[in-house]
Amino acid sequence: MNVQAQSTADSAGGNQDRALFEEMVRRILQQEVAPEYEHWEEAHQVPRELWNRLGESGLLGVDLPEELGGSGAGVDICLMICEEISRQGFGGLASGFNIHANIVMPYVLHLGSEAQKQYWLPRMASGEVVGAIAMTEPGAGSDLAAMRTTAEKVEGGWKLNGAKVFITNGQLADMVIICAKSDPSAGARGVSLFLADTRLPGFSRGNSLRKIGQHASDTAELFFDDLILPDDALLGEEGKGFAYLMQELPRERLGVGAQALGAIEGALQLTLEYVQERRAFGQRIADFQNTRFTLAQIRAELEMGRAYFTQCLQRYSGGEMNTTDAAALKLMLSEMQCRAVDQCLQLFGGYGYTLEYPISRFYVDARIQTIYAGTSEIMKEVIARDMLGRAG
């Protein structure tokens, strides 16, 4: 078989695998999530057992090696799951899944010791352990180098003190990656990462934060009061935490991009159905030129956004996606999501503002996308620095 024929065969096989995964994901979401999601939104948290069910169904850790509890699939399958959860209107669950499976697990896989990987990853793939990552602090926000949480070296381990805020999965997490200053005098070079078992003394959680959207995603404040972690809780090397954060950002922002694409597609489908059924002034809403032009614009932007997402995913898979690529992707797709969903809701008129219509949840769930994982303003700064250099 020549190279071109082999490539065509590999592509066909990959497409078949993806189609099988897509069908499985849709079936599981309709069986396990759709019937109860409204109740979880009202409770401001998914039930803990959902993670076990997702693990049993094979949705967690799909791109982990099989010996670590995964399916050995590609990163594209993990991102497809993020996208599909979001497309079905489960924005809060999509964010929780993205943190657990698309961010925390790759951190451990890429940076962890063999013992850390063997201990944590199979349990995360099964849903026995839920993961979170604690970066943001009450007084630091996007300025990670200004974090105040400290990690002091003590006999046999580390003592952590500080607080984090806006932590997705914070209430249910069994393991949290904590970013802390192991050398407070070294700025960004003094940041280290730690794997914290949340059952340890000194680890505590505040009340769940009430948000305008993504209600099913529990978001917490975390507190560390003389939290003692063993030496082997250090993830990677001491003082390299900030570099590790930059290294893993492309995948994190690919996850946000996948959520955005899914949400736009889901909102657009709801809107297409509504405008063809609803009538005003003797004709369908779909027959007004404004409606047709609005929907056409959203569709065109969606196709362009997906093309860039695919390009970035190919770069990531080839080890070539950089922080500027990630910033451009995150900026473009998250802003596009907010704009597109807003336009879709407008076509519903007053009904779009009621909780009875799912488009309203797409609207409030979208707003956080331009804030977490780096605000749009920070994304613009990253892109501008790449073009112009650092100001001053």
Phi, psi and omega per residue, in radians:
M1 nan 2.257 -3.130
N2 -1.325 3.011 -3.039
V3 -1.090 -0.758 -3.116
Q4 -1.118 -0.750 3.131
A5 -1.136 -0.689 3.107
Q6 -1.101 -0.733 3.130
S7 -1.085 -0.721 3.128
T8 -1.127 -0.707 3.130
A9 -1.156 -0.746 3.117
D10 -1.079 -0.720 -3.140
S11 -1.122 -0.746 3.130
A12 -1.094 -0.744 3.109
G13 -1.109 -0.692 3.123
G14 -1.138 -0.694 3.123
N15 -1.143 -0.656 3.114
Q16 -1.144 -0.754 3.119
D17 -1.072 -0.762 -3.132
R18 -1.108 -0.738 3.140
A19 -1.080 -0.697 3.112
L20 -1.124 -0.756 3.103
F21 -1.110 -0.751 -3.134
E22 -1.050 -0.777 3.139
E23 -1.109 -0.725 3.124
M24 -1.109 -0.794 -3.115
V25 -1.076 -0.799 -3.133
R26 -1.087 -0.706 -3.141
R27 -1.145 -0.777 -3.123
I28 -1.130 -0.742 -3.133
L29 -1.119 -0.680 3.127
Q30 -1.226 -0.551 -3.128
Q31 -1.449 -0.743 -2.967
E32 -1.716 -0.426 -2.990
V33 -1.980 -0.924 -3.009
A34 -0.907 -0.768 -3.069
P35 -1.145 -0.427 -3.029
E36 -1.999 -0.044 -2.944
Y37 -1.087 -0.650 3.129
E38 -1.061 -0.670 3.114
H39 -1.157 -0.659 3.131
W40 -1.205 -0.610 3.060
E41 -1.082 -0.739 3.134
E42 -1.184 -0.582 3.140
A43 -1.426 -0.161 -3.109
H44 1.034 0.595 3.127
Q45 -3.077 2.457 2.995
V46 -1.407 2.697 3.114
P47 -1.224 2.576 -3.112
R48 -1.012 -0.639 -3.082
E49 -1.189 -0.288 3.089
L50 -1.036 -0.692 -3.135
W51 -1.091 -0.674 3.083
N52 -1.115 -0.712 -3.141
R53 -1.174 -0.682 3.097
L54 -1.135 -0.660 3.091
G55 -1.157 -0.767 3.114
E56 -1.083 -0.544 -3.126
S57 -1.412 -0.157 3.103
G58 1.523 0.266 -3.104
L59 -1.494 -0.327 -3.103
L60 -1.661 2.316 3.079
G61 1.236 0.552 -3.077
V62 -1.062 -0.525 -3.100
D63 -1.711 0.200 2.989
L64 -1.324 2.674 2.993
P65 -1.045 2.617 -3.092
E66 -1.053 -0.597 -3.126
E67 -1.197 -0.215 3.086
L68 -1.876 0.227 3.056
G69 1.727 0.061 -3.106
G70 -1.673 -2.944 -3.140
S71 -1.874 -0.092 -3.130
G72 1.251 0.320 3.117
A73 -1.413 3.110 -3.137
G74 -1.533 2.929 3.102
V75 -1.052 -0.494 -3.137
D76 -1.076 -0.525 3.133
I77 -1.257 -0.729 3.087
C78 -1.053 -0.746 3.138
L79 -1.206 -0.592 3.068
M80 -1.068 -0.663 3.120
I81 -1.144 -0.754 3.054
C82 -0.963 -0.802 -3.098
E83 -1.131 -0.752 -3.083
E84 -1.198 -0.691 3.078
I85 -1.042 -0.741 3.138
S86 -1.202 -0.687 -3.126
R87 -1.078 -0.606 -3.138
Q88 -1.400 0.023 3.044
G89 1.587 0.292 -3.134
F90 -1.808 1.084 -3.017
G91 -1.047 -0.686 -3.141
G92 -1.135 -0.763 3.101
L93 -1.141 -0.649 3.131
A94 -1.043 -0.723 3.125
S95 -1.183 -0.730 3.103
G96 -1.105 -0.737 3.096
F97 -1.108 -0.761 -3.124
N98 -1.025 -0.760 3.130
I99 -1.119 -0.865 -3.052
H100 -1.161 -0.965 -2.950
A101 -1.629 -0.492 -3.044
N102 -1.807 -0.195 -3.132
I103 -2.124 -1.079 -3.040
V104 -1.132 -0.808 -3.121
M105 -1.082 -0.772 3.064
P106 -1.098 -0.600 3.057
Y107 -0.991 -0.853 -3.118
V108 -1.150 -0.743 -3.126
L109 -1.098 -0.751 -3.052
H110 -1.438 -0.526 -2.990
L111 -1.990 -0.329 -2.996
G112 -1.317 2.731 2.989
S113 -1.240 2.931 3.118
E114 -1.061 -0.677 3.130
A115 -1.137 -0.729 3.123
Q116 -1.110 -0.751 -3.136
K117 -1.129 -0.765 -3.117
Q118 -1.174 -0.574 -3.097
Y119 -1.355 -0.800 -2.977
W120 -1.607 -0.763 -2.909
L121 -1.163 -0.769 3.091
P122 -1.069 -0.598 3.139
R123 -1.281 -0.539 3.052
M124 -1.275 -0.631 3.128
A125 -1.175 -0.557 -3.135
S126 -1.456 -0.258 -3.074
G127 1.584 -0.012 3.090
E128 -1.113 -0.599 3.117
V129 -2.077 2.248 3.029
V130 -1.764 2.371 -3.071
G131 -1.870 2.687 3.049
A132 -2.558 2.871 3.065
I133 -2.291 2.301 -3.027
A134 -1.969 1.721 3.105
M135 -1.929 -0.976 -2.960
T136 -1.195 2.444 3.119
E137 -2.124 2.747 -3.105
P138 -0.943 -0.643 -3.067
G139 -1.822 0.057 -3.039
A140 -1.996 -0.681 3.135
G141 1.042 -2.201 -3.090
S142 -1.277 -0.248 -3.094
D143 -1.518 1.425 -3.067
L144 -1.114 -0.528 -3.133
A145 -1.165 -0.295 -3.109
A146 -1.649 0.191 -3.107
M147 -1.074 2.605 -3.084
R148 -1.928 -0.176 3.090
T149 -1.098 2.251 -3.059
T150 -1.975 2.638 3.035
A151 -2.191 1.882 -3.100
E152 -1.724 2.280 3.123
K153 -1.245 2.216 3.092
V154 -2.283 3.010 -3.106
E155 -1.060 2.118 3.085
G156 1.424 0.038 -3.136
G157 3.003 -2.495 -3.049
W158 -2.387 2.540 3.064
K159 -1.993 2.086 -3.093
L160 -1.860 2.410 3.052
N161 -2.417 2.381 3.115
G162 2.646 -2.903 -3.106
A163 -2.613 2.625 3.076
K164 -2.259 2.751 -3.102
V165 -2.429 2.784 -3.138
F166 1.078 0.736 -3.077
I167 -1.634 1.897 3.098
T168 -1.155 2.373 -3.038
N169 1.236 0.196 -3.035
G170 -1.044 -0.630 -3.106
Q171 -1.298 -0.606 -3.050
L172 -1.727 -0.176 -3.008
A173 -1.065 2.370 3.036
D174 -1.705 -0.400 3.080
M175 -2.441 2.340 -3.134
V176 -2.206 2.281 2.962
I177 -1.409 2.041 -3.095
I178 -1.835 2.247 3.027
C179 -1.618 2.183 -3.086
A180 -2.529 2.741 3.106
K181 -1.485 1.871 3.047
S182 -1.470 -0.300 3.038
D183 -2.432 1.572 -3.061
P184 -1.037 -0.343 -3.095
S185 -1.534 -0.077 -2.996
A186 -1.798 0.143 3.131
G187 1.060 -2.375 -3.113
A188 -1.106 -0.463 -3.122
R189 -1.347 -0.068 -3.135
G190 -1.792 0.193 -3.095
V191 -1.585 2.344 3.048
S192 -2.236 2.796 -3.136
L193 -1.970 2.486 -3.094
F194 -2.349 2.500 3.045
L195 -1.677 1.967 -3.043
A196 -1.929 2.151 2.976
D197 -1.300 2.104 -3.006
T198 -1.275 -0.080 3.098
R199 -1.455 -0.164 -3.052
L200 -1.240 2.567 3.057
P201 -1.065 2.476 -3.126
G202 1.710 -0.189 3.073
F203 -1.761 2.205 3.114
S204 -2.500 2.848 -3.100
R205 -2.161 2.502 3.008
G206 -1.491 -3.015 3.090
N207 -1.194 2.694 3.044
S208 -1.086 2.409 3.116
L209 -1.404 2.320 3.110
R210 -1.504 2.264 -3.019
K211 -2.153 2.873 3.124
I212 -1.364 -0.329 -3.139
G213 -2.599 -3.081 -3.090
Q214 0.797 0.848 -3.055
H215 -1.095 -0.580 -3.100
A216 -1.279 -0.167 3.069
S217 -1.580 1.937 3.139
D218 -1.272 2.309 -3.083
T219 -2.230 2.179 -2.951
A220 -2.290 2.818 2.853
E221 -1.622 2.457 3.110
L222 -2.111 2.519 -3.108
F223 -2.252 2.428 3.122
F224 -2.155 1.975 -3.096
D225 -2.101 1.672 -3.048
D226 0.920 0.823 3.095
L227 -1.311 2.025 -3.114
I228 -1.669 2.110 3.086
L229 -1.995 2.510 3.127
P230 -1.231 2.875 3.140
D231 -0.958 -0.674 -3.068
D232 -1.370 0.134 3.027
A233 -1.452 -0.262 3.102
L234 -1.127 2.217 3.138
L235 -1.694 2.034 -3.069
G236 1.303 -2.574 -3.089
E237 -1.778 2.612 3.100
E238 -1.079 2.395 3.071
G239 1.440 -0.024 -3.119
K240 -1.845 0.209 -3.069
G241 -1.024 -0.757 -3.101
F242 -1.139 -0.692 3.096
A243 -1.117 -0.666 3.102
Y244 -1.133 -0.701 3.119
L245 -1.056 -0.767 3.125
M246 -1.141 -0.642 -3.141
Q247 -1.120 -0.643 -3.063
E248 -1.613 -0.141 -3.118
L249 -1.011 -0.711 -3.123
P250 -0.958 -0.755 -3.130
R251 -1.199 -0.692 3.107
E252 -1.007 -0.760 -3.087
R253 -1.354 -0.438 2.949
L254 -1.087 -0.672 3.106
G255 -1.095 -0.753 3.090
V256 -1.098 -0.706 3.111
G257 -1.099 -0.705 3.105
A258 -1.105 -0.718 3.087
Q259 -1.074 -0.722 -3.127
A260 -1.111 -0.813 3.137
L261 -1.046 -0.788 -3.140
G262 -1.080 -0.762 -3.114
A263 -1.139 -0.723 3.120
I264 -1.083 -0.783 -3.131
E265 -1.121 -0.731 3.140
G266 -1.140 -0.759 3.130
A267 -1.157 -0.676 -3.139
L268 -1.131 -0.715 3.132
Q269 -1.118 -0.751 3.077
L270 -1.023 -0.723 -3.077
T271 -1.228 -0.718 3.097
L272 -1.019 -0.737 3.136
E273 -1.155 -0.739 -3.078
Y274 -1.155 -0.840 -3.030
V275 -1.208 -0.340 3.088
Q276 -1.496 -0.248 3.118
E277 -1.769 -0.610 -3.047
R278 -1.424 2.445 -3.125
R279 -2.127 2.604 3.060
A280 -2.668 2.454 3.128
F281 0.944 0.644 3.036
G282 1.415 0.122 3.104
Q283 -2.537 2.905 3.112
R284 -1.170 2.588 3.028
I285 -0.998 -0.565 -3.135
A286 -1.143 -0.306 -3.080
D287 -1.541 -0.157 3.081
F288 -1.344 2.417 -3.101
Q289 -1.052 -0.668 -3.134
N290 -1.037 -0.724 3.125
T291 -1.094 -0.831 -3.069
R292 -1.128 -0.731 -3.135
F293 -1.209 -0.672 3.119
T294 -1.091 -0.830 -3.124
L295 -1.150 -0.663 3.119
A296 -1.111 -0.718 3.136
Q297 -1.115 -0.760 3.124
I298 -1.083 -0.783 -3.141
R299 -1.069 -0.760 -3.136
A300 -1.110 -0.771 3.137
E301 -1.151 -0.641 3.108
L302 -1.075 -0.774 3.141
E303 -1.125 -0.713 3.105
M304 -1.140 -0.747 3.128
G305 -1.098 -0.710 3.128
R306 -1.150 -0.629 3.118
A307 -1.103 -0.753 3.128
Y308 -1.208 -0.662 3.087
F309 -1.029 -0.795 3.135
T310 -1.076 -0.714 3.104
Q311 -1.087 -0.766 3.135
C312 -1.162 -0.669 3.112
L313 -1.104 -0.692 3.089
Q314 -1.124 -0.702 3.093
R315 -1.126 -0.739 3.138
Y316 -1.086 -0.797 -3.124
S317 -1.102 -0.482 3.104
G318 -1.624 0.107 3.136
G319 1.266 0.413 -3.034
E320 -2.029 -0.024 -3.114
M321 -1.410 2.195 -3.106
N322 -1.872 3.130 -3.068
T323 -1.156 -0.513 3.112
T324 -1.241 -0.726 3.032
D325 -0.972 -0.826 -3.096
A326 -1.108 -0.692 3.136
A327 -1.158 -0.758 3.129
A328 -1.102 -0.737 3.126
L329 -1.110 -0.842 -3.095
K330 -1.122 -0.761 3.117
L331 -1.058 -0.900 -3.034
M332 -1.134 -0.842 -3.023
L333 -1.322 -0.637 3.133
S334 -1.221 -0.703 3.075
E335 -1.157 -0.681 3.101
M336 -1.092 -0.714 3.127
Q337 -1.056 -0.848 -3.137
C338 -1.066 -0.740 -3.113
R339 -1.181 -0.794 -3.084
A340 -1.162 -0.770 -3.126
V341 -1.162 -0.631 3.080
D342 -1.077 -0.751 3.127
Q343 -1.163 -0.660 3.095
C344 -1.115 -0.825 -3.134
L345 -1.028 -0.675 -3.129
Q346 -1.015 -0.601 -3.125
L347 -1.269 -0.263 3.057
F348 -1.451 -0.182 -3.087
G349 1.087 -2.527 -3.103
G350 -1.051 -0.525 3.139
Y351 -1.122 -0.491 3.133
G352 -1.154 -0.336 -3.106
Y353 -1.621 0.049 3.136
T354 -1.796 2.612 3.138
L355 -1.239 -0.250 -3.134
E356 -1.109 -0.520 -3.095
Y357 -1.778 2.188 -3.064
P358 -1.026 -0.359 3.134
I359 -1.026 -0.486 -3.132
S360 -1.153 -0.602 3.117
R361 -1.263 -0.665 3.048
F362 -0.981 -0.669 -3.094
Y363 -1.163 -0.923 -3.081
V364 -1.266 -0.523 3.120
D365 -1.205 -0.472 -3.073
A366 -1.243 -0.528 -2.900
R367 -1.063 -0.585 -3.090
I368 -1.252 -0.319 -3.038
Q369 -1.106 -0.478 3.117
T370 -1.527 0.062 -3.080
I371 -2.000 -0.954 -3.085
Y372 -1.341 2.911 -3.072
A373 1.062 0.398 -3.113
G374 1.813 2.057 -3.109
T375 -1.143 2.819 3.092
S376 -1.008 -0.621 -3.139
E377 -1.150 -0.707 3.086
I378 -1.155 -0.677 3.101
M379 -1.047 -0.747 3.120
K380 -1.118 -0.653 3.124
E381 -1.141 -0.738 3.120
V382 -1.064 -0.777 -3.129
I383 -1.159 -0.747 -3.126
A384 -1.130 -0.696 3.107
R385 -1.086 -0.621 3.110
D386 -1.154 -0.592 3.138
M387 -1.446 -0.687 -2.931
L388 -2.036 -0.212 -3.036
G389 1.528 2.910 3.139
R390 -1.184 2.378 -3.138
A391 -1.175 2.593 3.015
G392 1.581 nan nan
